Amino acid sequence: MSRKQLIAGNWKLHNTVSESVALAKAVREAAGSTGNPAGKGEVCVAPVFTALSAVRDALAGSGVGLAAQDVHWEKKGAFTGEVSAPLLKDIGCGYCIIGHSERRQFFGETDETVRKKTRSLLEAGIRPILCVGESLEQREQGATLGVVIGQTFAAIAGFANEALAELVIAYEPVWAIGTGKTATPADAQAVHAGLRKALEHDRGADFANKVRILYGGSVKADNATQLLAQPDIDGALVGGASLVIEQFSAIINAAR
């Protein structure tokens, strides 16, 4: 089945408002007027919270989507420092990254909080970009697929297939994030295919064939073409390379 690939730029904790606007304008130009050059895919970017409004304005009318880097699961309340899904929807976000390994490692993110965040985003009409991935130790123990399947199923437990129609999964091996290392295209494809097979067994072929599974983990211009050519890799969640327009533009152009 043909799935439109998604290229998502995670800008992490980088860029002032003016720097974010300049980069957004460059991404807009690279992606073309529709946000999917030659009809080959979708593009979105995730700036810091303080730049969301300005980046939204810079992208207006372009087709490039706006994403947030995290969300709180409650709509409102005494949660100092948090941002809710309705607030992200109000500012124009169409996507939100959840469960990133940096959130799990440094900020206490758990499978349960990821599931709550999934629900809050779906209720607000925002597409979750659900990050899953194994550590180096887990990889060396041969536990990669078990970890990836376990994190995915924990996040979507209790949701009907119809509710998950806009879900995006991002496989990001923890050992490859920000290290310069990356899974080989064959290794990445094997994990994506294994996860899709597990989803087919649990959710049915129609669901498994429609859900998009991105690859993340040191995606760069020089490895994007091979990674994105794999049949079960439906795009990329790009970290450091998304901050360099020459790199990100090349990744956008590699999408099918």
Backbone as CSV, one residue per row, in Angstrom:
resi,resn,N_x,N_y,N_z,CA_x,CA_y,CA_z,C_x,C_y,C_z
1,MET,0.841,-1.194,0.000,0.000,0.000,0.000,0.878,1.246,0.000
2,SER,0.460,2.235,-0.776,1.212,3.485,-0.848,0.806,4.395,0.310
3,ARG,1.775,4.796,1.106,1.543,5.714,2.209,2.377,6.966,1.957
4,LYS,1.737,8.133,2.045,2.472,9.376,1.809,3.476,9.588,2.921
5,GLN,4.739,9.756,2.567,5.772,9.906,3.570,5.703,11.279,4.249
6,LEU,6.111,11.295,5.508,6.135,12.517,6.310,7.565,12.797,6.745
7,ILE,8.034,13.989,6.471,9.341,14.442,6.936,9.101,15.478,8.027
8,ALA,9.461,15.120,9.261,9.202,15.984,10.413,10.520,16.475,10.992
9,GLY,10.655,17.774,11.140,11.856,18.359,11.719,11.650,18.686,13.190
10,ASN,12.414,18.034,14.058,12.349,18.296,15.497,13.499,19.236,15.851
11,TRP,13.177,20.489,16.087,14.211,21.488,16.339,14.714,21.475,17.782
12,LYS,14.079,20.677,18.631,14.513,20.510,20.022,14.720,21.883,20.686
13,LEU,15.670,22.002,21.587,15.870,23.274,22.294,16.893,24.118,21.550
14,HIS,16.461,24.618,20.397,17.317,25.439,19.546,16.490,26.580,18.966
15,ASN,17.158,27.686,18.709,16.657,28.810,17.919,15.761,29.777,18.689
16,THR,16.109,31.042,18.564,15.256,32.134,19.033,14.057,32.235,18.107
17,VAL,13.146,33.131,18.435,11.979,33.332,17.568,12.419,33.770,16.176
18,SER,13.316,34.741,16.090,13.741,35.227,14.776,14.487,34.140,13.994
19,GLU,15.294,33.361,14.682,15.998,32.266,14.011,15.020,31.198,13.537
20,SER,14.002,30.932,14.335,12.994,29.945,13.968,12.196,30.395,12.752
21,VAL,11.858,31.667,12.707,11.119,32.212,11.565,11.960,32.116,10.295
22,ALA,13.228,32.460,10.392,14.101,32.393,9.218,14.208,30.952,8.710
23,LEU,14.353,30.003,9.621,14.445,28.606,9.218,13.128,28.110,8.647
24,ALA,12.014,28.530,9.239,10.698,28.133,8.737,10.483,28.627,7.309
25,LYS,10.912,29.841,7.037,10.772,30.384,5.688,11.621,29.601,4.695
26,ALA,12.797,29.172,5.131,13.655,28.371,4.262,13.047,26.994,4.012
27,VAL,12.443,26.403,5.049,11.772,25.111,4.881,10.583,25.262,3.949
28,ARG,9.852,26.342,4.114,8.706,26.607,3.237,9.136,26.639,1.774
29,GLU,10.238,27.318,1.507,10.733,27.395,0.131,11.199,26.025,-0.360
30,ALA,11.863,25.273,0.509,12.362,23.956,0.116,11.235,22.982,-0.154
31,ALA,10.151,23.112,0.608,9.034,22.172,0.472,8.113,22.528,-0.689
32,GLY,8.221,23.718,-1.212,7.343,24.108,-2.300,6.041,24.692,-1.794
33,SER,5.233,25.159,-2.696,4.018,25.890,-2.318,2.985,25.023,-1.623
34,THR,3.024,23.709,-1.841,2.023,22.834,-1.239,2.529,22.115,0.002
35,GLY,3.805,22.241,0.284,4.361,21.527,1.418,4.674,20.081,1.119
36,ASN,4.449,19.674,-0.109,4.822,18.310,-0.521,5.300,18.372,-1.966
37,PRO,6.595,18.673,-2.160,7.133,18.866,-3.503,6.864,17.681,-4.407
38,ALA,6.346,17.974,-5.599,6.031,16.942,-6.595,5.068,15.905,-6.035
39,GLY,4.290,16.309,-5.019,3.320,15.393,-4.439,3.939,14.224,-3.714
40,LYS,5.186,14.362,-3.281,5.925,13.208,-2.780,5.828,12.991,-1.275
41,GLY,5.223,13.869,-0.544,5.178,13.655,0.893,4.714,14.885,1.628
42,GLU,4.644,14.768,2.941,4.276,15.885,3.791,5.498,16.333,4.580
43,VAL,5.459,17.591,5.011,6.545,18.159,5.793,5.943,18.897,6.984
44,CYS,6.568,18.741,8.156,6.190,19.554,9.300,7.432,19.866,10.121
45,VAL,7.335,20.911,10.935,8.460,21.296,11.783,7.963,21.538,13.196
46,ALA,8.840,21.245,14.175,8.495,21.380,15.588,9.470,22.326,16.271
47,PRO,9.145,23.623,16.320,10.010,24.584,17.016,9.747,24.558,18.522
48,VAL,10.526,25.339,19.264,10.274,25.492,20.692,8.920,26.174,20.898
49,PHE,8.335,25.991,22.084,7.006,26.543,22.359,6.943,28.048,22.112
50,THR,8.002,28.767,22.485,7.966,30.228,22.374,7.936,30.720,20.936
51,ALA,8.262,29.852,19.982,8.290,30.248,18.571,7.107,29.707,17.782
52,LEU,6.226,28.955,18.409,5.130,28.314,17.664,4.277,29.330,16.905
53,SER,3.877,30.389,17.571,3.007,31.373,16.942,3.681,32.044,15.751
54,ALA,4.921,32.448,15.910,5.640,33.124,14.834,5.908,32.182,13.669
55,VAL,6.246,30.932,13.971,6.479,29.958,12.898,5.185,29.645,12.169
56,ARG,4.088,29.563,12.897,2.784,29.375,12.258,2.531,30.455,11.223
57,ASP,2.785,31.698,11.594,2.564,32.799,10.660,3.505,32.716,9.464
58,ALA,4.740,32.307,9.713,5.716,32.204,8.626,5.353,31.102,7.639
59,LEU,4.640,30.081,8.122,4.271,28.942,7.272,2.879,29.075,6.670
60,ALA,2.148,30.105,7.035,0.751,30.237,6.625,0.595,30.111,5.117
61,GLY,-0.311,29.232,4.700,-0.591,29.040,3.291,0.381,28.161,2.551
62,SER,1.359,27.605,3.247,2.418,26.856,2.565,2.152,25.361,2.463
63,GLY,1.342,24.829,3.360,1.154,23.383,3.402,2.127,22.683,4.322
64,VAL,3.167,23.383,4.802,4.080,22.800,5.786,3.386,22.833,7.138
65,GLY,3.343,21.685,7.817,2.628,21.586,9.073,3.411,22.097,10.258
66,LEU,2.680,22.449,11.310,3.272,22.918,12.549,3.110,21.840,13.613
67,ALA,4.200,21.515,14.292,4.171,20.488,15.333,4.708,21.056,16.638
68,ALA,4.218,20.499,17.739,4.780,20.791,19.058,5.688,19.641,19.464
69,GLN,6.552,19.903,20.427,7.520,18.896,20.855,7.040,18.059,22.034
70,ASP,5.950,18.476,22.667,5.406,17.731,23.800,4.058,18.335,24.162
71,VAL,3.329,17.677,25.070,2.028,18.153,25.509,1.739,17.562,26.888
72,HIS,0.896,18.237,27.655,0.395,17.639,28.895,-0.943,16.980,28.599
73,TRP,-1.284,15.952,29.363,-2.475,15.159,29.045,-3.776,15.786,29.540
74,GLU,-3.693,16.738,30.493,-4.914,17.389,30.965,-5.206,18.635,30.129
75,LYS,-6.485,18.964,30.018,-6.875,20.118,29.223,-6.562,21.436,29.928
76,LYS,-6.680,21.447,31.247,-6.397,22.650,32.029,-6.220,22.245,33.483
77,GLY,-5.708,23.163,34.298,-5.568,22.854,35.712,-4.292,23.432,36.295
78,ALA,-3.980,23.005,37.507,-2.818,23.518,38.239,-1.577,22.719,37.845
79,PHE,-1.097,22.964,36.633,0.055,22.246,36.091,1.065,23.267,35.560
80,THR,1.706,23.942,36.472,2.631,25.023,36.128,3.689,24.558,35.135
81,GLY,3.848,25.344,34.083,4.882,25.054,33.092,4.453,24.143,31.964
82,GLU,3.201,23.637,32.010,2.746,22.697,30.992,1.892,23.384,29.925
83,VAL,1.696,22.693,28.807,0.869,23.182,27.708,-0.079,22.062,27.297
84,SER,-1.344,22.375,27.127,-2.349,21.352,26.828,-2.600,21.219,25.330
85,ALA,-3.237,20.115,24.971,-3.568,19.876,23.563,-4.514,20.940,22.994
86,PRO,-5.572,21.353,23.722,-6.425,22.418,23.167,-5.667,23.715,22.913
87,LEU,-4.678,24.024,23.763,-3.886,25.237,23.539,-3.011,25.092,22.296
88,LEU,-2.472,23.895,22.078,-1.671,23.659,20.879,-2.550,23.726,19.628
89,LYS,-3.746,23.191,19.722,-4.682,23.267,18.599,-5.033,24.727,18.308
90,ASP,-5.235,25.491,19.361,-5.599,26.894,19.223,-4.515,27.695,18.505
91,ILE,-3.264,27.330,18.727,-2.164,28.078,18.104,-1.838,27.569,16.706
92,GLY,-2.475,26.464,16.296,-2.317,25.997,14.921,-1.540,24.718,14.727
93,CYS,-1.244,23.990,15.791,-0.494,22.740,15.645,-1.363,21.640,15.049
94,GLY,-0.811,20.960,14.059,-1.486,19.810,13.481,-0.853,18.499,13.909
95,TYR,0.355,18.587,14.479,1.100,17.410,14.932,1.690,17.708,16.311
96,CYS,2.012,16.642,17.042,2.744,16.789,18.294,3.568,15.543,18.551
97,ILE,4.826,15.738,18.873,5.731,14.639,19.209,5.492,14.220,20.663
98,ILE,5.359,12.931,20.904,5.213,12.429,22.264,6.081,11.187,22.453
99,GLY,6.508,10.973,23.688,7.268,9.770,24.004,8.696,9.773,23.518
100,HIS,9.224,10.926,23.146,10.599,10.966,22.664,11.534,10.432,23.747
101,SER,12.596,9.775,23.328,13.507,9.147,24.296,14.116,10.168,25.248
102,GLU,14.294,11.407,24.786,14.830,12.439,25.672,13.831,12.778,26.767
103,ARG,12.552,12.736,26.447,11.518,12.947,27.461,11.485,11.764,28.425
104,ARG,11.637,10.565,27.895,11.642,9.372,28.745,12.875,9.361,29.648
105,GLN,14.021,9.747,29.093,15.279,9.662,29.827,15.440,10.764,30.863
106,PHE,15.094,11.993,30.508,15.389,13.132,31.362,14.195,13.671,32.157
107,PHE,12.979,13.368,31.723,11.814,14.020,32.318,10.743,13.056,32.813
108,GLY,11.099,11.797,32.984,10.194,10.857,33.626,9.023,10.379,32.794
109,GLU,9.105,10.532,31.479,8.027,10.036,30.620,7.910,8.520,30.748
110,THR,6.681,8.035,30.829,6.418,6.600,30.934,5.426,6.174,29.858
111,ASP,5.274,4.877,29.696,4.281,4.380,28.738,2.882,4.882,29.101
112,GLU,2.606,4.977,30.395,1.283,5.427,30.831,1.051,6.895,30.497
113,THR,2.041,7.754,30.732,1.853,9.162,30.398,1.773,9.355,28.886
114,VAL,2.499,8.537,28.137,2.406,8.621,26.678,0.996,8.252,26.221
115,ARG,0.414,7.235,26.838,-0.961,6.849,26.476,-1.930,7.991,26.778
116,LYS,-1.769,8.638,27.922,-2.632,9.768,28.269,-2.459,10.913,27.277
117,LYS,-1.225,11.168,26.875,-0.967,12.228,25.908,-1.552,11.887,24.543
118,THR,-1.484,10.611,24.174,-2.094,10.175,22.921,-3.581,10.511,22.921
119,ARG,-4.252,10.187,24.012,-5.688,10.464,24.108,-5.966,11.963,24.007
120,SER,-5.194,12.767,24.718,-5.459,14.207,24.718,-5.286,14.801,23.325
121,LEU,-4.274,14.333,22.591,-4.040,14.847,21.242,-5.143,14.421,20.287
122,LEU,-5.528,13.161,20.348,-6.582,12.669,19.461,-7.897,13.399,19.720
123,GLU,-8.197,13.652,20.986,-9.428,14.374,21.315,-9.398,15.810,20.805
124,ALA,-8.195,16.376,20.709,-8.061,17.757,20.225,-7.930,17.837,18.711
125,GLY,-7.827,16.690,18.051,-7.682,16.694,16.597,-6.274,16.977,16.129
126,ILE,-5.302,16.587,16.946,-3.891,16.761,16.602,-3.280,15.385,16.364
127,ARG,-2.475,15.253,15.320,-1.857,13.967,15.015,-0.692,13.700,15.963
128,PRO,-0.741,12.620,16.733,0.403,12.284,17.575,1.526,11.677,16.724
129,ILE,2.746,12.095,16.986,3.924,11.427,16.438,4.534,10.659,17.604
130,LEU,4.189,9.404,17.704,4.536,8.558,18.840,5.920,7.960,18.661
131,CYS,6.851,8.340,19.531,8.230,7.854,19.432,8.421,6.585,20.260
132,VAL,9.063,5.608,19.654,9.386,4.354,20.327,10.810,3.966,19.932
133,GLY,11.489,3.225,20.801,12.841,2.824,20.442,13.582,2.206,21.608
134,GLU,14.603,1.430,21.271,15.355,0.672,22.270,16.686,1.338,22.582
135,SER,17.192,1.055,23.776,18.517,1.518,24.173,19.575,0.598,23.571
136,LEU,20.837,0.995,23.688,21.916,0.153,23.188,21.953,-1.179,23.940
137,GLU,21.754,-1.131,25.243,21.750,-2.366,26.037,20.636,-3.306,25.591
138,GLN,19.459,-2.745,25.363,18.343,-3.575,24.905,18.616,-4.146,23.523
139,ARG,19.244,-3.362,22.682,19.591,-3.848,21.342,20.576,-5.008,21.428
140,GLU,21.585,-4.856,22.270,22.597,-5.900,22.399,22.024,-7.183,23.005
141,GLN,20.940,-7.054,23.750,20.279,-8.212,24.334,19.280,-8.866,23.374
142,GLY,19.139,-8.289,22.171,18.202,-8.824,21.192,16.750,-8.492,21.484
143,ALA,16.529,-7.419,22.266,15.176,-7.083,22.709,14.528,-5.967,21.895
144,THR,15.160,-5.570,20.793,14.685,-4.407,20.035,13.204,-4.475,19.706
145,LEU,12.791,-5.528,19.042,11.407,-5.589,18.565,10.425,-5.668,19.725
146,GLY,10.794,-6.395,20.776,9.921,-6.479,21.936,9.706,-5.127,22.584
147,VAL,10.770,-4.332,22.686,10.663,-3.000,23.270,9.786,-2.101,22.406
148,VAL,10.028,-2.116,21.122,9.294,-1.250,20.194,7.814,-1.611,20.166
149,ILE,7.522,-2.885,20.093,6.121,-3.326,20.088,5.462,-3.000,21.424
150,GLY,6.181,-3.255,22.524,5.620,-2.990,23.840,5.290,-1.527,24.055
151,GLN,6.196,-0.628,23.666,5.941,0.800,23.827,4.776,1.257,22.956
152,THR,4.708,0.720,21.743,3.619,1.107,20.835,2.274,0.645,21.362
153,PHE,2.193,-0.619,21.738,0.910,-1.158,22.191,0.463,-0.511,23.500
154,ALA,1.409,-0.157,24.363,1.050,0.527,25.606,0.428,1.891,25.323
155,ALA,0.938,2.577,24.312,0.448,3.920,23.990,-0.931,3.908,23.350
156,ILE,-1.268,2.843,22.636,-2.546,2.815,21.906,-3.575,1.907,22.559
157,ALA,-3.248,1.373,23.729,-4.181,0.476,24.420,-5.489,1.194,24.735
158,GLY,-6.586,0.533,24.419,-7.897,1.075,24.738,-8.503,1.964,23.675
159,PHE,-7.781,2.207,22.590,-8.302,3.042,21.509,-8.821,2.157,20.372
160,ALA,-9.948,2.532,19.805,-10.457,1.843,18.618,-9.596,2.221,17.417
161,ASN,-9.551,1.344,16.424,-8.768,1.627,15.221,-9.153,2.962,14.596
162,GLU,-10.454,3.248,14.584,-10.926,4.482,13.943,-10.353,5.716,14.638
163,ALA,-10.198,5.639,15.950,-9.668,6.777,16.702,-8.200,7.024,16.397
164,LEU,-7.514,5.982,15.925,-6.071,6.068,15.676,-5.742,6.310,14.210
165,ALA,-6.729,6.732,13.436,-6.530,6.888,11.995,-5.427,7.884,11.663
166,GLU,-5.217,8.887,12.526,-4.207,9.923,12.260,-2.889,9.676,12.995
167,LEU,-2.777,8.540,13.669,-1.558,8.234,14.420,-0.356,8.091,13.494
168,VAL,0.774,8.650,13.915,2.060,8.445,13.255,3.008,7.854,14.298
169,ILE,3.721,6.808,13.943,4.708,6.197,14.837,6.102,6.549,14.320
170,ALA,7.012,6.836,15.231,8.389,7.120,14.835,9.319,6.169,15.579
171,TYR,9.963,5.266,14.834,10.949,4.378,15.439,12.278,5.108,15.524
172,GLU,12.717,5.373,16.749,13.979,6.064,16.975,14.848,5.236,17.921
173,PRO,15.771,4.453,17.401,16.674,3.735,18.298,17.441,4.725,19.157
174,VAL,17.332,4.570,20.467,17.914,5.539,21.393,19.411,5.702,21.168
175,TRP,20.085,4.609,20.848,21.531,4.640,20.672,21.957,5.430,19.429
176,ALA,21.001,5.782,18.573,21.331,6.505,17.343,20.962,7.981,17.396
177,ILE,20.325,8.422,18.465,19.844,9.796,18.528,20.968,10.725,18.979
178,GLY,21.363,11.619,18.094,22.383,12.599,18.415,23.789,12.031,18.515
179,THR,23.973,10.792,18.104,25.288,10.154,18.230,26.050,10.115,16.921
180,GLY,25.338,10.377,15.825,25.960,10.230,14.513,25.837,8.815,13.977
181,LYS,25.436,7.887,14.847,25.227,6.509,14.419,23.807,6.367,13.898
182,THR,23.601,5.453,13.006,22.259,5.190,12.515,22.125,3.727,12.182
183,ALA,20.909,3.223,12.283,20.668,1.849,11.861,20.879,1.768,10.354
184,THR,21.350,0.634,9.873,21.447,0.468,8.425,20.035,0.462,7.853
185,PRO,19.876,0.799,6.579,18.545,0.737,5.983,17.889,-0.627,6.173
186,ALA,18.670,-1.699,6.052,18.111,-3.041,6.218,17.660,-3.288,7.650
187,ASP,18.466,-2.837,8.624,18.092,-3.006,10.030,16.833,-2.209,10.359
188,ALA,16.787,-0.969,9.893,15.622,-0.130,10.150,14.377,-0.730,9.502
189,GLN,14.509,-1.196,8.272,13.387,-1.819,7.581,12.884,-3.041,8.341
190,ALA,13.788,-3.829,8.888,13.389,-5.041,9.610,12.543,-4.693,10.835
191,VAL,12.938,-3.636,11.560,12.165,-3.235,12.732,10.803,-2.692,12.308
192,HIS,10.775,-1.860,11.295,9.511,-1.306,10.806,8.573,-2.421,10.347
193,ALA,9.123,-3.363,9.607,8.300,-4.473,9.114,7.802,-5.336,10.264
194,GLY,8.662,-5.561,11.267,8.253,-6.351,12.419,7.158,-5.685,13.218
195,LEU,7.264,-4.364,13.396,6.223,-3.624,14.097,4.923,-3.644,13.308
196,ARG,5.010,-3.469,11.990,3.798,-3.479,11.170,3.119,-4.852,11.225
197,LYS,3.929,-5.912,11.223,3.370,-7.268,11.317,2.655,-7.468,12.646
198,ALA,3.237,-6.948,13.731,2.600,-7.054,15.042,1.291,-6.264,15.076
199,LEU,1.287,-5.092,14.466,0.059,-4.298,14.390,-1.009,-5.012,13.563
200,GLU,-0.585,-5.667,12.502,-1.533,-6.433,11.684,-2.156,-7.559,12.499
201,HIS,-1.340,-8.243,13.275,-1.840,-9.347,14.097,-2.831,-8.844,15.151
202,ASP,-2.537,-7.669,15.716,-3.358,-7.145,16.805,-4.529,-6.299,16.318
203,ARG,-4.317,-5.576,15.222,-5.309,-4.583,14.796,-5.913,-4.837,13.422
204,GLY,-5.352,-5.793,12.701,-5.857,-6.094,11.372,-5.015,-5.477,10.276
205,ALA,-5.108,-6.073,9.087,-4.265,-5.659,7.970,-4.569,-4.239,7.506
206,ASP,-5.818,-3.853,7.529,-6.177,-2.517,7.037,-5.510,-1.439,7.883
207,PHE,-5.570,-1.593,9.190,-4.933,-0.619,10.089,-3.420,-0.619,9.887
208,ALA,-2.834,-1.803,9.885,-1.373,-1.910,9.789,-0.848,-1.345,8.480
209,ASN,-1.593,-1.500,7.415,-1.142,-1.024,6.110,-1.293,0.486,5.945
210,LYS,-2.124,1.095,6.771,-2.352,2.531,6.651,-1.481,3.364,7.591
211,VAL,-1.122,2.812,8.753,-0.384,3.607,9.732,1.019,3.916,9.220
212,ARG,1.436,5.158,9.411,2.765,5.561,8.958,3.783,5.358,10.081
213,ILE,4.903,4.755,9.738,5.986,4.530,10.690,7.231,5.242,10.157
214,LEU,7.653,6.287,10.845,8.824,7.057,10.444,10.073,6.444,11.063
215,TYR,11.223,6.772,10.484,12.496,6.419,11.106,13.166,7.684,11.605
216,GLY,13.755,7.608,12.787,14.530,8.716,13.329,15.801,8.183,13.963
217,GLY,16.790,9.014,14.064,18.058,8.584,14.646,19.210,8.918,13.729
218,SER,19.682,10.160,13.794,20.796,10.625,12.950,20.508,10.476,11.459
219,VAL,19.286,10.854,11.066,18.961,10.912,9.638,19.636,12.141,9.055
220,LYS,20.351,11.953,7.966,21.086,13.040,7.312,20.871,12.957,5.807
221,ALA,21.362,13.979,5.126,21.214,14.009,3.672,21.861,12.802,3.013
222,ASP,22.972,12.342,3.570,23.705,11.267,2.901,23.173,9.865,3.184
223,ASN,22.224,9.728,4.114,21.624,8.401,4.312,20.111,8.386,4.094
224,ALA,19.529,9.565,3.859,18.071,9.664,3.751,17.513,8.885,2.568
225,THR,18.165,8.970,1.422,17.626,8.322,0.224,17.479,6.816,0.421
226,GLN,18.518,6.180,0.984,18.454,4.738,1.196,17.433,4.372,2.262
227,LEU,17.384,5.149,3.334,16.405,4.862,4.384,14.977,5.017,3.871
228,LEU,14.717,6.101,3.172,13.357,6.391,2.720,12.915,5.510,1.558
229,ALA,13.853,4.794,0.957,13.508,3.873,-0.130,12.958,2.545,0.387
230,GLN,13.089,2.290,1.684,12.630,1.019,2.244,11.099,0.970,2.261
231,PRO,10.515,-0.178,1.956,9.060,-0.251,1.776,8.232,0.065,3.015
232,ASP,8.778,-0.180,4.217,7.997,0.058,5.426,8.420,1.301,6.181
233,ILE,9.320,2.102,5.611,9.725,3.362,6.221,8.956,4.490,5.537
234,ASP,8.113,5.151,6.312,7.141,6.096,5.748,7.503,7.547,6.018
235,GLY,8.796,7.806,6.145,9.248,9.160,6.378,10.321,9.185,7.439
236,ALA,10.607,10.384,7.930,11.706,10.536,8.886,11.377,11.604,9.916
237,LEU,11.780,11.330,11.161,11.771,12.339,12.213,13.216,12.776,12.370
238,VAL,13.483,14.018,11.985,14.857,14.495,11.820,15.202,15.476,12.936
239,GLY,16.313,15.237,13.611,16.764,16.124,14.674,17.745,17.163,14.176
240,GLY,19.034,16.952,14.442,20.045,17.947,14.131,20.068,18.413,12.693
241,ALA,19.850,17.496,11.753,19.891,17.871,10.338,18.746,18.788,9.941
242,SER,17.666,18.814,10.729,16.542,19.703,10.393,16.864,21.154,10.697
243,LEU,17.955,21.406,11.417,18.371,22.767,11.740,19.265,23.371,10.666
244,VAL,19.688,22.544,9.715,20.562,22.982,8.619,19.760,22.839,7.333
245,ILE,19.367,23.937,6.741,18.402,23.876,5.647,18.918,23.071,4.460
246,GLU,20.214,23.114,4.204,20.743,22.327,3.086,20.533,20.831,3.336
247,GLN,20.755,20.406,4.579,20.542,19.011,4.958,19.055,18.658,4.896
248,PHE,18.238,19.492,5.527,16.804,19.189,5.614,16.145,19.211,4.239
249,SER,16.560,20.138,3.404,16.024,20.210,2.054,16.318,18.928,1.277
250,ALA,17.528,18.408,1.425,17.888,17.173,0.741,17.053,16.002,1.251
251,ILE,16.763,15.976,2.546,15.932,14.909,3.111,14.505,15.024,2.594
252,ILE,13.987,16.240,2.545,12.648,16.472,1.989,12.583,15.938,0.554
253,ASN,13.587,16.242,-0.229,13.595,15.839,-1.630,13.790,14.339,-1.821
254,ALA,14.266,13.656,-0.765,14.458,12.204,-0.857,13.166,11.439,-0.610
255,ALA,12.140,12.119,-0.071,10.875,11.448,0.231,10.188,10.993,-1.037
256,ARG,9.511,9.892,-0.932,8.769,9.391,-2.095,7.284,9.721,-1.965
